[in-house]
Amino acid sequence: MAGFEFLSPLALAALVVLPAIWWLLKLTPPRPRREIFPPLAILLRLAKRDETPARSPWWLT
């Protein structure tokens, strides 16, 4: 029980500090990230490759 008695004040202090942290985050929100227009980002990620097979498939020949 000694460990439980020791941790209770720390938990209480954390619960008291939690609204202050929430208030600070609401007061100063993080800077928004700059995002590229999503369809353009998807198109830029696609690698345009011209691949030719070593031989033609059996069903084509």
Distance bins in CASP14 RR format, pairs under 12 A and 6 or more apart:
PFRMAT RR
TARGET T0000
AUTHOR 0000-0000-0000
RMODE 2
METHOD distances of the structure
MODEL  1
1 7 0 0 0 0 0 1 0 0 0 0 0
1 8 0 0 0 0 0 1 0 0 0 0 0
2 8 0 0 0 0 0 1 0 0 0 0 0
3 9 0 0 0 0 0 1 0 0 0 0 0
3 10 0 0 0 0 0 1 0 0 0 0 0
3 11 0 0 0 0 0 1 0 0 0 0 0
4 10 0 0 0 0 0 1 0 0 0 0 0
4 11 0 0 0 0 1 0 0 0 0 0 0
5 11 0 0 0 0 0 1 0 0 0 0 0
5 12 0 0 0 0 0 1 0 0 0 0 0
6 12 0 0 0 0 0 1 0 0 0 0 0
7 13 0 0 0 0 0 1 0 0 0 0 0
7 14 0 0 0 0 0 1 0 0 0 0 0
8 14 0 0 0 0 0 1 0 0 0 0 0
8 15 0 0 0 0 0 1 0 0 0 0 0
9 15 0 0 0 0 0 1 0 0 0 0 0
9 16 0 0 0 0 0 1 0 0 0 0 0
10 16 0 0 0 0 0 1 0 0 0 0 0
10 17 0 0 0 0 0 1 0 0 0 0 0
11 17 0 0 0 0 0 1 0 0 0 0 0
11 18 0 0 0 0 0 1 0 0 0 0 0
12 18 0 0 0 0 0 1 0 0 0 0 0
13 20 0 0 0 0 0 1 0 0 0 0 0
14 20 0 0 0 0 0 1 0 0 0 0 0
14 21 0 0 0 0 1 0 0 0 0 0 0
15 21 0 0 0 0 0 1 0 0 0 0 0
15 22 0 0 0 0 0 1 0 0 0 0 0
16 22 0 0 0 0 0 1 0 0 0 0 0
17 23 0 0 0 0 0 1 0 0 0 0 0
17 24 0 0 0 0 0 1 0 0 0 0 0
18 24 0 0 0 0 0 1 0 0 0 0 0
18 25 0 0 0 0 0 1 0 0 0 0 0
19 25 0 0 0 0 0 1 0 0 0 0 0
19 26 0 0 0 0 0 1 0 0 0 0 0
20 26 0 0 0 0 0 1 0 0 0 0 0
20 27 0 0 0 0 0 1 0 0 0 0 0
21 27 0 0 0 0 0 1 0 0 0 0 0
21 28 0 0 0 0 0 1 0 0 0 0 0
22 28 0 0 0 0 0 1 0 0 0 0 0
22 29 0 0 0 0 0 1 0 0 0 0 0
23 29 0 0 0 0 0 1 0 0 0 0 0
24 30 0 0 0 0 0 1 0 0 0 0 0
34 41 0 0 0 0 0 1 0 0 0 0 0
35 41 1 0 0 1 0 0 0 0 0 0 0
36 42 0 0 0 0 1 0 0 0 0 0 0
36 43 0 0 0 0 0 1 0 0 0 0 0
36 44 1 0 0 1 0 0 0 0 0 0 0
36 45 0 0 0 0 0 1 0 0 0 0 0
37 43 0 0 0 0 1 0 0 0 0 0 0
37 44 0 0 0 0 0 1 0 0 0 0 0
38 44 0 0 0 0 0 1 0 0 0 0 0
38 45 0 0 0 0 0 1 0 0 0 0 0
39 45 0 0 0 0 0 1 0 0 0 0 0
39 46 0 0 0 0 0 1 0 0 0 0 0
40 46 0 0 0 0 0 1 0 0 0 0 0
53 60 0 0 0 0 1 0 0 0 0 0 0
53 61 0 0 0 0 0 1 0 0 0 0 0
55 61 0 0 0 0 1 0 0 0 0 0 0
END
